[in-house]
Amino acid sequence: MGAERERAAGFGRLDLGLRQASDWYLWGPYLAERQWGTVREDYSPDGEAWTHLPHDHARSRAYRWGEDGLAGFSDVEQRLCLGLALWNGRDPILKERIYGLTGDEGNHGEDAKEYWWFLDAVPSHAWNRWRYHYPHAAFPYEDLRATNAARTRAEPEYELLDTGVFDDDRYWVVEVDYAKADPTDLLMTVRVTNAGPEPETLHVLPQLWYRNTWSWRGEEPDELVGTDDRVRTTHPFLGELELTAEPAPDEFLFCDNETNTDRLYHRPGPRYPKDGIGDHVVEKAATVNPERRGSRCAAWYRLTVPGGATTEIRLRLRPPGGTPTDADEVVARRRAEADEFHAELAPAAASADEAAVLRQAVAGLLWSKQLYSYDVTRWLDGDPDQPPPPPSRLGGRNARWRTFNAFDLMSMPDTWEYPWFAAWDLAFHCVALAHVDPAFAKYQLGLLCREWFQHPNGALPAYEWDFDDVNPPVQAWAALEVFALDGGTDLDFLSRVFDKLLVNFTWWVNREDADGSNLFEGGFMGLDNIGPIDRSHLPPGWRLEQADSTGWMAGYAAAMATMAAILHRSGRRPAVDLVQKFLEHFALIREALDGAELWDDDAGMFHDRITLPDGRSAPVPVRSVVGMIPMLAGGVVGEEGLDRSLVVGKRFARFLQRHGVAEPDALAAAGLLRGAEGERRLLVGVVDGPRVRRLLTALFDEAEFLSPHGLRSMSARHREHPAVLDVGGLHAQVDYEPAESTGPMFGGNSNWRGPVWFPVNALVISALERYHRFYGDELAVEYPTGSGRTLPLDEIAVDLRLRLISLFLPGADGRRPCYGAVDRMQTDPRWRDTVQFHEYFHGDDGAGLGASHQTGWTGLVVDLIRRRHGAVLPTSEVLQRLAAEGPER
């Protein structure tokens, strides 16, 4: 396509249906690597999604709401899917999907137990690359299950490398490239390299199949038909297509994408079920259709490859009778265009290692775009031609969300552990995506607010496991970031998102402030197990006033005021009254926070406060990012908004007057008013200046929050001095845990008690730049605390970025911190230059933890690298100009 066309091929529809997307988006990596064990596929009476459709059933059961596969591509509606299956001749099953432990099987919750990487991609998916390492020996399914089950939460996870199956390099390197000759002509290249010393045989089975939609709709199945050298099909949406393979496979195999009811339920079922190809290859069973037709097929290759050698096969899916195009030429051209695209994306000053990390992070983001299909009403009530779900579902998970009906391309946190959207994750994805595909980023933020996602009462769905839970309201911040990254000109986008977030903001005010005190609750707020108690499930009558929820809402109000000011200045709508509305909310929250007992002067930070039914209350004395969130809320008010506030004389004006800043001279003396008359601007924060300095002192203390690789989520002081809560007969404590969680809260699969997390770090950096934009070099603090070195806030932001980026870069010793003590990842040429983007990172040494491919918000490294080298203007600078002057017209 060329780099220019690649950038221009973004979604042109934003509000319309999937079929109106750019033609180049017809085929893409819209297939998850795990559909089994998801909420959508759970039809159990007890909501136990992991056990209702386990990995052992995945090969035999037709999914209801989506598909999964290795290196999978599909059309934009996921009707027809293309993926890879492998067999080393020793496994009991085909390797058709990434394997991992369920939430109950893993000693730290769910966990993928494979090694694969997303190496390359461009937004149109005209070029994608994927890599996987597959042992020669039998895959140790049972060993992984049993050994992890025997370990406690205090012990490390037992990983695939620990089993020894990769010893002596006895494994396959499998790489898959996708290249498009045009929007409807898709080439799939599979290269297998025998990394071992001796010849080995690998069965390679690229598969083409239809997602089973007919069983739920009472329709006739879609069908693939084989001839001697190709597979043909006709579909109402996709038209006529044919699949060819070079060299010719040993044979084409066919079965039906139907549940094997005989194996699973001991009931008669289809003769050639979903697992028919696998049973035929592994067990030589007569389970493939000799007439070479069905809804699922595979091209079967038996490849014997000498040690160290590589073999390549290529498949092509396209309409028949197309213009002949040399496949090698197509692949070479698309690879060169991808090189050009990423060369322009990487800042000129970036190192080769930074450019490589940037490219792989973009690949992870783009490979994690998936079709998300979930009609809650149909899921609750069941399909007309199927047995009804158990009655318990009607009062269980997501039962209040009958209006939710998604069928959209979405950015997922990852393709295995979190193959579903999460509201606050998605906001951070969009900031990273805006650097490569701003139209898709804007589409994602708008999508979350569409009527088929947002509840009629204004709530946004939190995440698939529980739409009713509450995530931090960071969508307005993300919308402003994306708006600025895209040049600050798309007022239609900003106006559309602003209108829907106005409804969501009102929901927060009405539903998450129980007593109208402007001190907000909200529950776990995305921070999982950060406190000593489960903040989402308190004893009856107990109430938790949350420093972070209150801070998030102050930030929400400030961001909405900024959006309203930009819209007003643009002349697109008379939004000045809404500027005033959000300044009033901001003042109310600031006033409430000042009057509450959430600030701990000795600790120099905020704490949550718990109140019992009898009125007694006590702080939750944890030194964590919960106490830092209020500092993030701040903004700059232009002269028009300031003057209007003083004239109207409401809460915001009284807030100014109480602080002695109602007159220009007093404002200037307080250091809060800058600029010549007519261009004055006022800095307002929910935390006053002295407290901000106290918070920064703790935040930048290497004995507390500042680690070599970013800011920890909890103070390292709690390593020696656990935080103890003893109130109302409840005794709980929390200590510093730099690695995986040692407790079961929220499944025990993630940890906010010490590790470094990218989203909070990104918000702190954003706040530092916002304060610096106002104060300049006049405001400087000691960094690190106790070092005797004083730096302005923008230089601290630069250093924090570098600390985070360094997680993925080889250090002076040649080792990447994110791979910790895993020597093969650090030194082996086939492993060391591929990067995984983990969910979070060890608070002391930076080793990657949690989901190994959560490139979603860890993909913020794209934003960090480009901003570090000045590839984009600081968002605070762009927004301040727009709020004061309006966009150029």
N, C-alpha and C positions, 0 to 999 in steps of 0.2 A: 504493500500500500504506500510505502514511503512515510517518513516521519511526520510530514505536515498533514497528510491525509489521515494518519493514525490518530493524531491529536484531534482532528476534526470529526472523527467517526463516532463521537459520543452519542448518548441517547438524545434523539431529536424530539422526543415526545413528552417526557417528564410526566404529563398527566394522563396520557393515553394508554392503550393496552400494549402488551408485550409485542404484538405483531407490528407495531409502528416503529420499533427500534430500528437503528441503522441496519442495513442488510448484512453487514459484517458481523453482527451479533447473533445471526441465526444459529451458528454452532459455537459452543464454548464449553468450559469445564463446569457445567452446571449440575454435575453429579456429585453427591456426597461420597465420602469414603466409609460412612456408617449410616445406614437407615435403621438397622435393627437396634432395639433398646431405646428408641426415641418415644417421646410422649405421643406423637401422632400415631404411632403404630400400636399403642397400648390400649387394648380393649379388655383389660382385667377388671375385676370388681374392686381391687384394693389399690389401684394406681401404681403397682410395682412394674414400671416400664422395663427395667433391665431384665426381669425374669419372664415377662410375658412373651417377648420375642428375643430370645438370647442368640448368641453367635451360632450355636449349634443348629438353630432353626433357620438362620438367615439364608443358607443355600437352598432350602427346601420350601420356603414360604413366599408366596407372591405378596409383595408389599402393597399397602393401600395408598400411601400418600407420596411416595417418591421411590428412587432407586439408589443403589450404591455400586461402587466398583473401583478397581485399580486404574489410575490414570484415565478416569472417565471423561468423555465428552458426550454431549447430547444436544438436541435442538433446543431452542429457547423455551419450548413448552414441555420439554423432557418427554416427548412421545417416543423417540427412537434414540437408543443409547449405544455408545461404542466404548468398549473398555478392554481390559487385559486380564487373562487368567494364565496361571503358571502351574507346573507340576514338576517337582524334582525327581519323581519316580519313587519317592520314599514316604511322602506325606499321606495320611489317610484321606485327605480331601484336596480338591483343587484350591490353589491360592487365588481367590477371586476378590477378596476385600481385605483391608487392613485389620489385623487382629489386635484385640486388647482386652483388658480385664474390666469387668463391670464395677459399679460402685461398691458392691458388697464383696467382690473378689480381691480387689486391690487393697494393700495395707494402707494406702493413702487415697482411696477412692478410685474412680475409673482412670484407666491409664493405657494408652496405646503401647504395644510391645513389638514395634517394628521400626525399621530405619528406612525412611524415604524423604525425598527433598523436592521442593518446587524450585527449579533452576532458572526458569525464564518465562516471560509472558509479555504481551503487549495488550493494550486495552481492547482491541478488536478481536483478540484471540486468533489473529492470522498467524501467530507463532507462539507456541507453548512448549516447554520442556519439563520433564518429570524424571526422577531417578529413584531406584529401589534396590536394596541389597537383600538377596534371597539365599538362604543357606543351601549347600549341597545335601547336608544331613536332614533327617526328618525334623520338621519344625516342632520345637518342644512345647506344644500346647499344654500338656498336663504338668510338666515341670514348672512352667511359669505360674500356672494356677495354684499348684500345691505349695510351692515354696513361698509365694507371696502370702498365701492364706496362713502359713505358719509364722509369718513375721508380724511383729507388733507395729503400732504406729510410730514408736520411737526408733525403729530400725529403718535402714534405707530400703528403697524398692529393689526388687530383683529384676534385672533387665535382661534383654535378649543377649547382649554381649556377655553377661555373666555366665550364661549357660555353656559357653565354649563352642557353640556351633559355627563361629567365624574363625576359630583357631586355624592356623596354617593357611589362611586365605582361601579356605574351601567354601566359596560362595559365588553367586552370580551377581554381576552388576547389570541391571536392566534399566535401559533408558528408553523413554518414549518421547518422540517429537510429534507435534501436530503443526502442519503448515497448510494454509488455504491458497489454492490457485485463484479462487474467486469466492464470493460469499457462499456458494453452494457446492464447492469442490474441495473436499477435505482429504488431506493425506496424513496417514498415521505411519510413522516409522518406528520400528521396534529393534533396538540393538541389544544383544546379550553378549556379555564378556565373561568368560570363565576366568575368574581371578585366581583359581587354584593351579597346582602344579601338574595335574594330570587331566586327560580327556574326561569329560562328563557329558551326560545327556540331559537336556532340559526340554520339556514339553511346553511349547508356547502356543497359547490359544486366544488370539484376539477374538472378542465376542461382539456381536451385534444383536440387539434385542429391543422389543417394544415393551414399554412400561405397561403393566396390566391395568387398563382402565375399563375393560369390558366386563369383568366380573362384578364390578360395583354399579354398572350402568345398564346391565342387561343387553349389551351389544355383542356383535360378532367379533371374535378376536382379530387383531391385525396379524398379517402373515408375511413371512419371508419365504421365498422359494429359491432353491438351489438348482443350478445347472452344472455342467462339468467344470466350468472355470469361473463362475461368479454367482452372486446372490442378488436376486431382484425383489423389489417390493413396490407397492403403490399405496399411498396414504392420502386422505383428503386434504390435509394441511401441507404435507411435505412433497406431495406429488410422486412422480416416478423416480426411483433411485436404484443404483446398483453398486454392489461392493465387489471389488476385484482385489487380488492378492498376488504379489510378486516376491519371490518365486511362488509357484503354485503350491498350496498346502498339500500335505499328504491326503487330506480329505476334509470336506465340510461336514459338520455335525449339526443336527437340528433336534430341538425339543420344544416344549411349550412353556411359556412363563406362567405356569400354574402351580399351585401348592401341591406338594406330594402328601396327600392326605393319608396314604397307606403308611408311609414311614412315620408321620407325626401323630396320627390319630387312629391308625389301624382301621381306616375306612377306605373302601374302593375309591379310586381317583383316576386322574389322567394317566394314560399309558406312557407318555413321554413327558414327565413333569419337569419343573424348574431345575432340579438337580440331575436331570437325565444325562447331560453331557459329562458332568463330573463323574457320575457313577460308571458311565461307559468307559471313560479314560482310565480311571483308577481301578475299577473292579471288573472291567470288561463286561458289564451288564448290558442287556439288550434294551436299553432305555433311550435310544436315539431313533428318530423316525427314518426308516430306510427310504421313504419317498422324498426325502430331502425337502421338507417343508415344516414350518412351525413359527412360533413368535420369538424364538431364540435360536441363534446359531453361533458356531465357532469355526474358525479356520485352524485346523490342528496341524502343528509342526512338531516333528521329533528331531531336535537339533543336537548332534554330537559335536562338541566344540573342544579343540585341543586346549591345554593349559595356556592361559595368557592371550588367547585368540578371541576374536569378535565375529559374530554373525549378525546379519541384518535382514529383516524382512520389511515389506512395505504394503500397506493396504490403502485403498482409495475408495471413498464414498462420494458419489456424485450422480447427477441425472445422466441417464444414458444418452449417447450421441453427442456429448459435448465436444467442444473444440479440443483436439489433442494438444496437451501441454506436457513437456518433458518434466517428470517428477523431480529429477535432480536439480533442474533449473529453478523450479518453484521453491524447493527447500533452500537452495543457496540464496535466492532473492529475498525470501522472508527472513532468513537469518541475518542477512546484511541490513535489511530495513530495521530489524530489532536492534542491531548494533548501533545504527544511526540514531534511533529513538533514544536509547539509553545513554549514548554519548552526549546528546543534547540535554538529557535530564540531569546527569551528574555534573555538579559544579566544576569549573575548570581547575579550581584549587584543591579539589578532593583528591586524596591519594588513590592509588589503584585498589588498595584494600577497601577503602570506603566506597568506591564506585561498585566493587563487586558485592558488598553487603547491600548497598542501595538496590542493585539490580535483583538480588535474590529476595529482598523484602517486598519489592514490587511484585515479583512473581508469586509470592505467598498470598499477597492481598488479592491478586487477580484470579489465582486458582481457587480462592475461597468464595467466589461468586457462585451461588447455587440457586436452583429453582426451589422456592419455598411454597409448598401447597398445604393449606390447612383450613378447612371449613369447619369451624367449631360446632355449628348447629348440626351438620351432617355427622360429625364425629361423636357428638353426644347422643343423638337419636338413632344413629346407625343407618346403613344403606337399605333401600327398599327390598332388595333381593337377598339380603343377608340376615342372619339371626340378630335380634336386637341386643345392644349392649346391656350389661347389668344395670339395674335401676340405681345402684349406688353412684353411678357416674353423674346423675342429674344433680347431685348435691356436692360433687367433688371438684377436682381440679378444673379450672377455667369455666365452670358452669355459668358464671355471670357474663361470659363473653360471647354470647350467641351472635353478636353482630360482627365478630371477627371472621373474615373470610379472605385469606391470602392466596394469591397465585401469582407470585412475583419473583423476579430475580433479586436476590439480596446478598449483601456482604455478610458472611458468617464469621464468627470468631475463629473457627478452624473447620476442617472437613471431617474430623473424626470425633474428638471429645465434645465439641460444641457445634454440631451441624445444624444449628438453629440460631435465630437472631436473639440478641439481648439489647435492650434499648440503650443503655449507656455505653456498652461496647461499641455499638454501631456509630454513635456520635464520634468516637475517636477514630474509627475506621475511615470515616468520611474526611477527616482532616488529612490523613495520609493519602487517601485516594484522590483528593483534590489536586495533588501535584501531578497526577498522571491522567486522570479522567474526571475533570470537575463536573461534567454533566451527570455522570453516574453518581458522584458524591451528592450532588444536589437532589438527584432523584431519590436517593436513599433517605435523606432527611425529610423530604416532602412525603415520602411513602409512609413513614411512621405516623404521620399526622393525617393520613387519608381516612375517609369515613369507614373503610373496611378494616382498618387497624385501630384507630383511636376509638375508645369507648364513647358512647353518646354523652356520658357525664363528664368527659374531658380527660379521663385517665389515659395514659399511654401504657400499652402492654409491656410488662417488665422483661419477661423471658419465657420461653415455652413451658418450662417446668411449672411456672406459676405466674400467669399474667397479672394476678392481683398483687403480687409483691411490688415493692417500690424501689426503683433505681434513682440515683442522683439525677436531678433535672439539668443535664448539661447540654441539652439540644440547642438552646439559644446561643450558648458560647460557641458550639460547633458550627452553627449556621453563620455566625459572624466570621469565624475563622475561614470557612469555605468561601463565603462571599468575598472576603478580602483576598484570599489566594487566587480567586478567579478574576481579580482585577477591580472588584468593587463596583461593578456596573449592572449586574443582573438584579434589578429592583423587583422584577416580577417574582423571582425566587424569594427574595427577602420578604416581600409583602405577603406572599402565600404562606410561608412558614410562620411569620409573625402572627397572622390571623389565627392559625390553629394553636400556636403556643399560648396565645392570649386565653384561650379556653382551658388549656392545660394548667396554666398558672392559677386561674380561678379555682380549678379543682383542688390544687394543692392548698390554697388558702382555706377552702371550705372543708377539706377532708383530713388534712394532716396537721391541723392546729386545733386540738381537741377542745381547749378552753378559750380560744380566741385571744391567747396571750402573745401571739406572734413568735412564740418559741415552738419550733416544729418537731414532730415525731418522725415517723416514716419507716421505722424498723431497721432492717440490716443495711439498707442504703448501699448495696453493692459491695460492702466491705466484709462480707461473710463473717468470719470468726474473730473480728478485731477486738472485741471486748470479752470480759469474763462471762457474760451471759448472752443468750440468744435474744437479740434486740427485737426480733419479729414475733417472739412468743413469750410474752411476759405473764406472770401470774395474774389472775383476774383482779381488776381494780388497780393494778400498778400502772404507773405512767412514767415514761422516759422522755425527758426533754433533752434533745440531742443537739450538741454543738455543731455537728457536721450538717444535719438537716437544716438547722437555722442558717448556717453559713451558706449552704447550697442555695437556699431561697433568697438570701441577700444577693448572691451572685446572679441568680436568675433575674431578679428585679433590675439589677444594674445592666445586664445584657439586654433586657427588653427595652429599657429606657434608651439605650444606645441605638437599638434597631429603630425605635420610634423616631428618634432624633434624625437619623439618616433618611428615613422615609419622609419626614416632614421637610427637611432641607431639600430633598429631591423634587418637591412639588408634586409628587405622585399622589399624596393624600394629606389631608390636614390632621397630622398625628401629634400636634403639640400637646393636646389634652392628655394623650396617652403617655407622653414623656412625663407629664406631671403626675399621672396616676402611678407610674412605677417609681418615681422619686418618693412619692408618699409612702408606698409600700416599703421602700428601702429605709426610709426614716423610721417607720414603725418597727421594723425588725431591729434596726440599730438601737432604738430606744429600749426595746425589750431585752436585747442582749446586754445593754448597759445595766439594766435594772435587775437582771437575773443573777443567780449565784452560780454561774457556769465558769466564771474566770477564777483561776487559782493564782494568786499573786506570787506565792512562793514558788510554784512550778513554772510560772511564766507562760501559761497556756490555758486553753479552755478544757473543760471536762463535761461529759454528760452528767445529768442529775436525775436520780430516780426518786419518785414520790410514791409513798404507800397509801392505801385507802384511808388510813387514819390521819393523813396529812403530814406525817413525818417524811423527811427527805434526806438524801445523802448523795454526795458526789460519787461518780464512778472514776476513781483516781488512776486512770490509765494515761500514760504519756504516749500518744499515738497521733497519726495524721487526723484523727477525729478532731483533736484540739487545734489543728492548723487550718482546717477548711475555712473558718470565718475570715482569716487573713486574705483569702483569695478573692473575696468580694470587694470590689471597688470600681470606680469609674470616674470619668471626667464629665462635668456638666458645663455646657457652653453658656455664654452670657445670656442668651435669650431664655434658656430654661431657668437660669438663676434669677433673672429679673422677674420672670413670671411667678416663680415660687414666692418671692418676697411680696409681690403684689397680692397674690391670692391669700397669703398669710396662713396657710394651713400647716399641717404637721411638719413638712419639710422645712418651711420657713422658721417654725418654732425650734426645730432641731438646730438650724443654723444660729438662731439667736441665743439659744442656751449655751452654745459653744463660743459665743462672743464673736461671731463672724458674720453678723447681719449687715455690716457696713464694709465697703470696699477696703478701707484702711485696716480694719481689723482682720479681714480675710487675708490681706497681703502679709500683715504682721504674723499671722499664724502659719504662713507658708503654704496656704491652701489656695490662694488666688494668684494667677499669673496672667501676663499678657497686657497689652495696651487696651485702653477703653475702647469698647466695640468688638474686641477680640479676646475678652477675658475668658478664662476657663477655671473651673473649681474642681479640686480633687475631693471626692467623698469616698470614705471607706467605712465598712461596718465595724472595723477595729481602728481605734485611734493610733496616732503615730507612736507614742511610747510603747503601747502594747505590741505593735507590729515589730518594733525593735526587739522586744523581749522574745517574741515568737521566733524571729530570725536567729536570735542568739542560740536558742535550743536547736532549731532546725539545722544550723550549720556547725553544730558541735559533733566532732567525730566520735565522741564517746556516747552520743545519742543517735542522731538521725543521719548524719552525713557519712556515707560509706564511700569506698573508692569508686563505686559504680552507680552512684545516684543516691537519692534519699530513701532511707528505710521507711517502712510503714509503721514501725513502732520503735520506741527508744531502746537502744541497747542497754540502758541502765537497768531495765527489767530483767536482764540476764542474772544479775546478782540480787536484785531487789524486786521480786514480783509485785504486781499491783493486786491488792486485796480488797474485795468488796464484802462487807459483813453488815447486812441490814435486814430487818424483818425476818430473822431466822434463816436467811439465805447467806451462805458462805461460798464465795467463788474467788478464784484468783487467775491471773494471766501473767505469763512471763515471756521474755523475748525468745522467739523461735525463728532463727534465720533461714531455716529450710522448710521442708514439708510440715504440714500440720501434724501435731501429735494427738489431736482430739477429733471426735466424730462430727462436730458441728458443721452443718451444711454438707454432709457427706464426707467431710475430711479431705476433700480433693483440692482445696486451695488454702492459702494461708496469708492472712494480713497481719500476723503477729511478728513482723520483722523483715521479711524480704523486700526487695526493691520492685516496685510496680511502675510501669511506664505511664499510665494515665494520670496518676496524682503528680508525678514528676513533671509531666507536660503542663499541667495546670499551674504548678508553682512557677515554672519558667515563664509562662504567659503572664502571671501576676507580677513577677519581678520586672519584666519588660514594660508592663503598663505603668508601674510606679516610676521606673526610670524615665519613661517618656515624659512624665510630668516634672520630675525633680532634676533630671540630668545627673551630672557628677556631684551635685551638692549633697545628695544622700548616699552615703557609703557606710558599710558595716564591716565588722571584722569577719574575715573568711579565710580559713576555717576559724571558728571560735577558739580564742586562746592562742592563735598563731602570731598575733601582733601585726598581721597584714590587713589593711583596710582596702576594700574594693567597692566601686560603684556597682549598682545592681545589674547593669547590663553585662558587665564582665563576669559576675557570678553566674548569670544565666548562660553565658558562653561556656564556663567551666562545667556547669551541670550537664549541659548537652554533651560535652566531650566525655565526661564520666560515663554517661549512658551509652554513647556510641562505642566506647572502648570495650564494652562487654563482648562485642563481636569481632574485634580487631586483634590480630596477633600482637602480643606485647613484646617487650625486649627479649623475652625468653622464647619467642615464637609461638606461644600458646594463647589460645582464645579463652578469656575468662568464662564465657558462657558454657564451654565444654568441661570445665572443672578438672577433675582428676582422671577423666576417661582418656587414657593414653592413646588408644587407637584414633579417637576423634582429633587428638592434638598432633599426631605425628605421621599417621598413615597417609600417603599421597592420595589414595582413593577416598578418604574421608575428611581430611583436614580442611579442604577449601570449600566444602559445602557447609552452609550455615542453617541452623534451625532457630526459630524465633519463639522462645518459650513464653509461657503465660506470666511468669514472674522469675526473680533471680535471687540467689542466696544473699542474705544481707551482709555477709562478711567477705566472701570470695567471689561472688558474682556468678556462680554456676547456675545454669538454666534449670528451672523446676516447673512442675505442673504440666499442663498440656504442652507437648513439644512443638506444636505447629500453630500456636495462637498468634499468627502474624497479624491478626486483626488490630488490637491496640498496641501490641509490640511493634507492629508495622509503622508506628509513629517515628521509628528510626529514620524513615524516609524524610519526614518533616525536619527532624533534628539535623541530619546531614546537610540538607539543602539550606536550612537557615544558618547553620554554623558557618557556611561559606558564602553567605550573603546572596543566595540565588533568588530570594524573595524578600520583600520589605517586611519589617516587623508589623504584625497585625495591628498593634496599638497605634502605630504611626498612620496606617491607612485609615483606620476607623476614626481616629481623632480628626483627621482632615475631612472625612466625609460627614461626620456629625456637625462639624463647624461650617463647612462650605457646601456640602451636598456633592453628589457625583457630577463629573463633567458631562455636559449634554451636547 
